Amino acid sequence: MDPILENIVSIIKFVIVFGLLVFLHEFGHYIMSKLFHIEVEEFGFGFPPRLVKLFQFRETEFTLNWIPFGAFVRPKGENDPNVAGGLAAASPWARLAVLFGGPVMNLATGILLFSIVYSQVGAPVFSKVLIAGVVENTPAHRAGIQAGDIVVSIDGEPIDHTRKLRKMVRSHLDQEIEITLQRGDELIVTKATPRSNPPENQGELGIGMTNPIQKVSWAGTLPASVQTGYEQIYQLITLPGSLIRGEISPEAGRMVGVVGIYSIFDQINELDAEDAAAASQPEPLFGLNTVYFMATISIALGITNLLPIPALDGGRILFVLPEILFRRRIPAQYENMIHLIGFAALILLMIYITAQDIINPIIIPK
């Protein structure tokens, strides 16, 4: 395919994928608004200015807008508690449900997409740690550890999670540890000394970790999908601490915007094309790598929107809590001003992040 045409197709795919995830987020807000009898004036596909009114369902206008990216919901009286039947005039519990509706929809979408992938390739077994790779001339390599080994225990302590293995290794830096491995039907005991100052991207032992995969039924994919969502949420929440402790490099833990997400999407799309070519199959519209990436982004969108930042759902939730806890509402004019300032700050942050994405593009490892 012509490179220019290939780029256009990739951009169209990305607009569809990211737009769908934003649409589902807004649809979550819409569903909860209707459940709590809050009127919605407009459900827009894309962002204004308006291109055309598609149709009207009850009081809601469904519109198509010029910027073909995502969607938005405009509840009646969103910021004015004096508008009867509007969002701001609803009970605090109703407002809380509407605000949670979008992020919860994203989380549910992520779990469903993980299930789709796992139903095809198998689900990870999170209670086991698989050695995915070993770097040459590292403690692990010298100890005879091989890719495909299962880590059973360290110094007799059972290893049932990658975090536990990481914690055990980092608590024994420059100290010899005894590692029990399962290699096929054989148990192997070896010793290695984790390094306190390893070369970049090698780690203390020089291993890559993952979880073994097992075939499961469709129903069996759900527990693993929920666990995957939990693991990603845990990593997002603990990311600042990991950066401060130096466990993750600033480059690996940096924030990305739409440009950065597209860059990753494009590279993953290429991986799907390579996998299809290797299997002598036609290139899929959205391969399994892309579906997994969609799930990851959906989880990230849900959690990001729950952060207690003004203008985001989490920031608005923060203003509802005092009304529930103390039965006193923060005056609407103060809340609206804070959200306006927060929105302006978010725009400036996104401009900075986008500039970083362009100047220093993200390259995912093959």
N, C-alpha and C positions, 0 to 999 in steps of 0.2 A: 504494500500500500504506500502511496505517496506520503512522505513525511508530514507535509502540511495537512493533508486530509486526515492522516492518523492523529495529529494533534487536535484537529477540530472534533473528531469522533471522541477522543479522550475527554475533551472539555465538555461535550454534550453528555457523556456518561456521568461525569462528575456532577454536573448541574442536576441531573436526574437523581443521583444517589443522595447528594447533600440536601437537595430540595425536598426529597421524600422524607428524610429524617426530620427536617425542620417542620414540614407539613404535619407529620405525625405528632410532633411536640405541640403544635397549635391545635391539632384535632383533640388532643387530650384536654386542653383548656376548654375547648368548645363543648365536648361531651359533659364535663363536670359542670359547666355553666348551665347547660340544659337540664341536667339532673337536679340542680338546685334552683330552677326557675329564674335564672338570671338571663335577661334578654341580651342577645348578641346582635349588634347592628350590622356587622360585616365580617365575612370570612373571605380573606383575599388570597388568591394563588399568585405568588410572586409579590413584589413590593411596589408601592406607588411610585409614579403616578398611575392612575387607573387607565386600563386600555378599554375594557368593556365590562358591562354587567352581564354575567352568564345567566343567572336565574335568581329567583327569590323563594326561600322556604320559610314560611311563617314570617317572622319579623326580620330575618337575616338575609342580607344581600350577599350572594356569592359572586365574586368579581375576579377578573383576570387582569393582572397589572403588568406594566412594561418591564420591570426588572425581573427576569425569569429565575428567581432564586428563592426557594423557600415559600413561606406563607405567613399570614398574620391573622389574629383574631381581634376584633374591636368590640369589647363588651359595652353595653350601654352604661353611661355614667361611671366609667372606669375609675376616674379620680375625683368624682363629685358625690359625696354621700347624700346630697339633697335630691338626687335624681331617683325617683321611685322605680323599682324594678331593675336598677342597675347594679353593677358589681360593688361599688363603694358603699351602697346602701344596704347590702346584704349582711347577714349575721357574720361574725368573725369566723365561725366554723365553716360556713359556706365559702367565704373568701379563701380560707385556708385550703379547702378541697380543690377549688379552681386553680389556685397557684401550684398545688402539688400535681395537678392533672397532667401538665406537660412533661415534667421530669419523669414521673412514673411511667408515662407512655413510652418515653425513650428507653427507660430501663427494661420495660417489658419487651420492647422491640429488639433490644440487644440480646436478651435471653433467647427469644424466638430464633433470631438469626444464628446464634451459636448452635442451637439445636439442629438447624438445617445443615450446618457444616458437619456436626458430629454424627448425624444420621448417615452421612456419606463416607466419612473417613474414620469414624470411631471417636470415642470420648477419652479425654485425659484421665488418668488415675492419679488424683492429687495426693493420695497417701503414699505414693512411691516416687523416688527421685531417680531419674535416668540420666546417666552421663551422655550428653549429646555430642561432646567433642573434647579432645585433650590437646593442648598446645605443646609442641615439642620443647624439650629442655626446660621443663617446669617441674615442680615437686610431684605433681600428679603423673607426669610422663615417666619420671625416674622411678616412681613407685609401681609402675606397671599397670596403672589404671587405663582402661580402654573405653572407647565410645561403645555404648550399649550395655555397660555395667549398671546394675542397680545398687545404690548405696543402702546397705542394710543398717549399719550402725557406725558410730564413731566413739571410740573408747568405751564400747559396751552400751552406749546410749542409742536407743532405736531412733532412726531417722524416718519421719513420716510426713515431712514437708520440706520444700526447698528453703523456706525461711529458717527452719530448724537447722538444716545443714549449714546455711550461711552463718547463723549465729554460733554454732559450735566451732566452725573454722575460725571465725574472727575472735573468738574468746581464747584461742590457742595459737596466736601468732608467734612465730619463731619457737614454737614448742612442738615436739614430735607427737603425732596423734596416730592411733591405730584405727584403720578403716577396714570394715568388713563389707565385701562386695558380693553380689550374686551375679554370676556369669553363666547363663544357661541353668543347668542343674547343679552347678558347682558353687560352693562358698569359698571365697578367697579372702585372706587376711593380709593386709600390707600396711606399711607405715610411710608417713610423709610429714614434712614440716611446712606449714603455711608461712608464706613470706609476709613481713610487715610492710615492705615497700616494693610491691611487684611492678613490672613494667606496665605501661598503660594498656588497658583493654585485655589484660591477662588474668587478673584476679589473684587471690592469695595462693590458690592451688594450681591454677592454670586449666580449669575445666569449664565447660558450658553445661548448664543444668536444664532439664525439662522434665516432663512427666511421661511415662509410657502411655501408649494408646491401646484401647481395647474396643472391640466391636460391641455395640449395645443396640437394644431396640429403640424405637422412637421415644417411648416413655422413659427409657433409661437415659436418654440424652438430657432430660430436664434437670436432674440433680447436678450433673456436670456443668450444664449451662448456667445454672444459678451460682454454682461455686466459681465458675470463671468470671461471672459478673462481680461477685464479691471480691475476688482476687484483684480485679482491675480497680474497683472502688478503693480497696485497701491501699493499692499502690499510689493512686491519685491523692488520697488523704495524707499518706505518710511521705509524699514526695518532698515537701519542704524540709522535714527532718532528715531525710536521706541526703539531701543536698548539703545541709549544714554539717553533717557528720562526714561528708566526703565519700559516701558510699556510691553516689551517682555523680558523674561529671556534670558541670553546668551545661555543656553542650547536649548531653543526653537528656537532661531534665528541663530544657528550655521550653517556653510556651510557643505554640505555633498558631498561626491564623489560617484564613481560608487559602492563601497562596501555599503555605506550608502543607496543609492537608491535601491540597490538589497535587503537590509534588509527590507526596507519599502515595496517593491514590494512583497516579500515573505509573510509578515504578511497580506497584503491586499489580496493576493491570498488565504490565509487561511480563511479570512472573506468570500470570495466568496464561498469557499467550505462549510463553515458552513451554509451560507444562502441557498445553494442548498440542503444540507442535511435536513435543517428545513422545506423546501418546498417539500421534498421527490422527488427531481429532480436530474438527473445526473449532476455531476460537469462540468461546462462549461470550454471550453479551456481558454476563457477570460471573466470573469464575469463583471457586470456593475461597481463594485468597482474598478476593474483593469482598465477598459476603462476610468473611471474618472481620475484615477491616471495617465494613459498615457497622457490624455489631459493636466493635471497639469504639468507634466514633459516637454511636448512639448512646452507649454507656457514659462516655465522657461528656456528651451534651447534657445528659440528665443530671449528672453530678455537678458540672460547672454551673448550671442554672440554679442549683440549690445552694451555691455559695452565698454567704450573707453579705452580698455586695449590692449597694443601691442600684435600682433599675433592673436587676435580675430578679427572678422569682424568689430566690433565697432572701434577697434584700427586702422584698415586699412581705415575705413571711415574717421576717424579723419585726416589722411594724404591726403585724396582727397579734403577735404573742402577748404584748402588754395588755391588750384589750381582753384576751382570754384569761390571763393570769390575775390581772388587777382590776378588770372591768372598767378600765379607763382608756379612752382612745386618744392616740396622738393626733392633734389637729391636722386636718387634711392639707392645709396650705404648707405646713412644715414638711410633711411627708413628701408632697409633690415637689417641693424645692430640692430636697435631698436627692430624690430620684433623678431630677433634672441634672443636678450637678454630677451625680454618679454616672448618668448616661454620657455626659460630655467627657468625663474622665475615661470611660470605657472606649469611646471613639478615639481619643488620643492614644490610648494604650494599643488599640487595634492597628492604628496607623504605624506606630513604632514596631509592633510585632510583624506587620506585613513588610515593612522595610527590611527587617532582619531576615525574613523568609526569602526576600529577593536577593539581598546582598550575600547571605550565607545559606544557600539552599540545602535542604536536608537530603542526605544520601543514605538510604537504608542498606544494611549489609546483605549481600547475596547469600 
